[in-house]
Amino acid sequence: MADVESSFRRIPAIHRLLESSCIRDTIAIYGRDSVMDACRAAVDALRQRIVDGELEGTAIDAACDALESEILQSLHSSAQPAYPRVINAAGVLIHTNLGRAPLVQDIPDSLASYLALEYDIAAGQRGQRLAPLRDRLARLSGAESAIMVNNNAAALLLILAGHAHGRQVIVSRGQLIEIGGSFRLPQVMAASGCHLVEVGCTNRTHLSDYERAITGDTAAILVAHHSNFRIVGFTAEPGIDELAGLAHSYELPLLVDQGSGNLYDLRRWGLGSEPTVTSLLDAGADLVCFSGDKLLGGPQAGIVAGSRRWVEPLARHPMYRALRPDKTSLVLMDQVVRAHLSGHLERIPLFRMLEASVETLKKRASRLGRRLRERGVPARGQATRAALGGGTTPAETIASYGIAIAGGQRLLDALRTVSPPVIGRIEDDRVILDLRTVFPDQDHDLENALVASYGRLETNEAGR
Ligand SMILES: *Cc1c(COP(=O)(O)O)cnc(C)c1O
């Protein structure tokens, strides 16, 4: 114990650390409290290492000498953005862990100003927050009416709470889906206060299964798009038109969780067909809900589109107030909606990535490969397959192009330690960096990141 105490005496006191010029100078940058906290945390950690017997003798002096630089390092990293920019070279366009659809680059200046959020400029009085956007959202979806909430999980929650609270909702067993990020359909249904009635089998559900389940207590039929998996083989599911016919004959609404927000024929980009929001409404769905940050290419949001009769009550539901979107997502959504309505998809980053031809990507890859080889990194062009991601078209990929470098997992890991970090993937022990998801103006950063991380690998190798 005496030993530990004498070791503690060798640790500089907090006020001594604060007096040292390099620490004192950081107060103006990080604030006095943060600097004090960092000093205390570093000293506490050092004490703990001594107590744990990790450090003895001269190692303690070395650790004391390293304290200042450790404190500076910790102050520096605590001042970095919590959500740093990364280069997505994984070839997954809607990458949920990387923020799904990237936002437009020209962020509207109204966001850094006061804006007419709930203000009717012509009348000079209070307006309704959602009113300016509702017609546009409805037009985009091909619906009579639409509203927007924070995400698609919230949209579904609101639909079910608004139209099925305390009553039964019929769902096929083949559609009891889990989406990443803890969205599980049965749990969302339970949270909304409705009762799930499962019908059919995992692979086959028939119209008659639905019809048999309808009781006086049924509030709706719900269809959830199997967005992130495919059931193949001996399968059957009634069409939306048939289900709508059945639901309407019992005066029930047909609700569809479409998920992706797809508005187009995806074959245009070499993908398979996926039902569009409009086609579901045209087939008779009363309400369709979907995410804003998947195939719409916008900010996180959930949109409910459908007939006035079923949409309007949701806008007045008390839960709506808790789920309503903030000004940031409304402004960004409006910008994306206008791009869709005017046919200017090139304004939306997601669609620029989809539109890029393999030829263009190949040219970028060979230019990048050449530069990298000149700088000592043995990279070469490589045909790849990119994926849409975000739980859309799970079984399909898009022809793409990138670069391949030998180096395996260690290079992949090293690429995440540079700034900006690069997220790639491994195929056959080679690192693959897909250029479809890399913005063209990031090629230079990608090049530097590769040179730095490859250099780091070689240094480590030499040091072994
Ligand atoms: C993505 C998705 C959700 C969840 O949407 P969020 O916007 O992430 O809340 C729900 N249902 C389906 C079918 C989806 O594809």
PDBQT file of the ligand as one rigid body, heavy atoms in Angstrom, charges set to zero:
ROOT
HETATM    1  C1  LIG A 501     -37.561   0.690 -43.840  1.00  0.00    +0.000 C 
HETATM    2  C2  LIG A 501     -38.852   0.116 -43.527  1.00  0.00    +0.000 A 
HETATM    3  C3  LIG A 501     -39.493   0.438 -42.313  1.00  0.00    +0.000 A 
HETATM    4  C4  LIG A 501     -38.873   1.355 -41.299  1.00  0.00    +0.000 C 
HETATM    5  O1  LIG A 501     -38.777   2.651 -41.793  1.00  0.00    +0.000 OA
HETATM    6  P1  LIG A 501     -38.027   3.809 -40.965  1.00  0.00    +0.000 P 
HETATM    7  O2  LIG A 501     -38.150   5.015 -41.833  1.00  0.00    +0.000 OA
HETATM    8  O3  LIG A 501     -36.623   3.337 -40.789  1.00  0.00    +0.000 OA
HETATM    9  O4  LIG A 501     -38.717   3.953 -39.665  1.00  0.00    +0.000 OA
HETATM   10  C5  LIG A 501     -40.738  -0.122 -42.078  1.00  0.00    +0.000 A 
HETATM   11  N1  LIG A 501     -41.326  -0.948 -42.960  1.00  0.00    +0.000 NA
HETATM   12  C6  LIG A 501     -40.724  -1.291 -44.138  1.00  0.00    +0.000 A 
HETATM   13  C7  LIG A 501     -41.447  -2.225 -45.072  1.00  0.00    +0.000 C 
HETATM   14  C8  LIG A 501     -39.478  -0.773 -44.447  1.00  0.00    +0.000 A 
HETATM   15  O5  LIG A 501     -38.895  -1.100 -45.611  1.00  0.00    +0.000 OA
ENDROOT
TORSDOF 0
